[in-house]
Amino acid sequence: MQDKKYILIIDDSVTSLKHAQEMLKDDYRLALSKSGKQALEFLKDNKPDLILLDINMPQMNGYEILDRLKEDPATAQIPVIFLTGDSTNESELRGFQMGAMDFITKPFVPEIVKSRIDRIIELDAMKKRLEGQVKMQTSQLESIRLKALKDGLTGLHNRNGLKQLVDAYTEEKKSGAFVMIDLDNFKQINDNFGHIVGDEVLIKVAGIISDVIGEANYAGRIGGDEFVVFLCTAVTREDAKAAAQKLLSALKLKFFNSYLGDISMSMGIAMAGEDGEDFETLYSNADKSLYYVKQNGKSGYHFYSAKNTEGEEVNLRSIEVDVAHLTNVIREQTPVKGAYIVEYEAFKRIYRFLERIVGRTKSNIQIVLFTIKDNGPGDDPDATSKAMDQLGEVISYSLRRGDVGTRYNACQYVLILMGTDRETGIIVATRIIDRYLKRVNDPDIEISFDYRNIEPNEGGGPFVRNTQEQR
């Protein structure tokens, strides 16, 4: 078959040639040569993917043949593996110094021979791809260089890329606004929902930043949840202030009423020329301003001032907004008429409170844990994430206003059913699963639930898995 790799075997021993042929013929296309002279003649019109070369041969030994191969540009790049019965360090060292890729010692062990051949062919393919990139036109090389300066997750500039852009710009124009951005309480998202969800949030935030600042400005991710924006178009503080306010509003709109809870950003701003003329100085001063915001309520911006790091140009949430935010957290619920869907930390506090009072009130309270499993081919986190979003919507409109739920992790939802005995809890959970399956109708998605009572300060005993409702 033409897609098999092509190997030339050079050995003066007919027995060794036949042995190698029998060993490799099913996996590779083969050409056989009994001498160096014959092999060099063959290579004038043929180019194998790899050469297996015996060292000890009359007239022209393996080292001499390799010398001739390396002298000819047409054959110099063909990978060569030496075949030898001599396993001394001196012979191997000489071969490697001349450019051999590996040594295979006789007698041959088929599995070892095939493994080393495949490894060398793969390494050679990687080498050729890299060499192909190096030979690209200047514009393509520049594209590759710029790609190396990008953040792998978000596609924004990384620190090195941003540093080059900012330093080049400020050296010429000495103006612009350096904005350092940090997401507030981002660690809770990773802790409560997992790093896959956290990465999704970072990608969405990167998109928001790019959309707001436009192509005329620079945006980068420095690491973790830390972003940097350089506003070439911001000549004055008013320009920078307007951009900061747009970023705050856009982020709030994107994640309004999200199951992740309230997501906001804090920003420290340093003006190029006034507060520094290079990336490192601006970064340091913007970081000081950011720290002030983080220590004074978060979700706002602050301009650096060399005279007073708590200068007048600060915009943090007013008390009215803080109270509104607090009220929303306390009363957090889904847009539809149904269960309260809260953040995980809030859910834990509610659970602990109920656990303390359940003994006094003699209340029946059930806790139900739904688990989503994607049985489709491969590992597709997007499928599980979509399934969880759909389950959350079904839960929110299937329950009463007094029930409470939270997204426990990337594949599990947990509910507290108030005033519900075990039998009723199973009926409610079964109804949720039925509604979910009617809506989703995906044969690859399996959903099950576990349940138990909440009992006073005892945790309610073990969960009971409902096996009848597994789909």
C-alpha positions, 0 to 999 in steps of 0.5 A: 500500500502506498501509505506504508513507509518506505524502508531501504535495508542495506546488508551484505548478508543475504540471510540478514536481508531475508530475515529483515524482509520477513520481519517487516514486510507486513508493515512497510514497503521494502527495498533490499541492497547487498552493498553500498555501491548498489544502494547509492545507485538505487538512491539516485532515483528513489527516496525511502523514508528510512535506511537500515544500514549494516556497519560491517560490510566489505568494500564499503562499510556502513560508516563510509556509506553514511558519509556519502549519504550526508555529502549528497543533499538529496540523501542527507536528510534521510534518517539512518539506523545502524544494524550491528553486532557490535554493541560497544560504546565507541561504535555507537558514539562514532555513529551518532557523531556522524548523524545516525539516528539509532542503533539496532543490535543483532540478532533482531527482536521484531518488537524492538526493531519495529518500535525503533523504526516507528519512533525514528520515522515519527521524529523525522516527520516532526523534524520535516514539519519544523523545517517546512515552517522555517522555509516559509515566506517571510509573512508566514514566518511572522505569523508563526512568531506571533502565534508563539506570543499568544495565550493558548487558552484565550487566543489573546496575547501572552505576557511576552507578546503584549510586552513587545507591543506595548514597549514598541507603541509607548516608545514611539507615541508615549501615550495610552492607558495600561489597564490591569484586570483581575476577576473577582473571586474566580477561585470559587468558580474553579473550586465549585464547578471545576477547571473546565468551567473555569476555562470556559469563563476565561474564554468568555471574558477574553471575548468580552474584552476583545469586543469592548476594546476593538482591534485598535487596542491590545488585550492579553492574558498574563496568567490565571484570571489576570488580563491586561489591556493597553488602550492606544486610543485612550489619550486622556483619563476620561477615555480610559474611564469610559472604556473601564465602565464599558468593560464592567457593564459588558461583563455584568450583562454577560453573566447576569443571573448566571448559575456561576453567581455574580462575576465582576472584575477589578481594574488598576489603570496607569497612564502611559507617559504620565505613570511610566513609559514601558511595559514593566513600569506601567504593569507595576503601577497598574498592579498597585492601583488594582490592589487598592480596588481589591482591598476596597470592595472590588468590582471597579477601577482605580487610576494610579497616582504617584503622589497618593495611591488612594487618589481621587480617580477611583470608581468603586461600587456605591453603597446602593449598588452594594446593597442591591448586590447583597439583596440579589445574593440573598434572594438569588433565584432563576428567572422562572417561577421555581426553585432557588438556584444558588451558588455552592457556598450559599447552598452549604450555608442553607444546608447547615442551617436546616441541619441544625433546625430540622430536629426542632421543627420535626420537618421532613427535608430530602436532599437529592443528588442528580448525576449526568454521565455522557456515554457517547464516543470520546470525552466531550466536556461540551456535551456534559456542560450542555446537558447540565445546563438543560437539567438546571432549566428543568429543575428550576421550573419543576420545583416549588419556590421553597426548594433550593438547588445548586450546581455541585460540579461539572456533572452533578446537581444537588437539591434540597426538597423542603417539607417532603418525605422520602416517597414524595422526594422520589416522585419529584426526582423521577418527574424531573428525570422524565421531563429532562429526558423528554426534552433532551432525547439524547441516547448517550446521556445517562441520568440517575439520582441519589437521595436521603433525609436531612437529619439533625446534625447527623448528615442523614445517613448514606445516600440511596441510589435509585437504580430504576431511574438510570437511563 
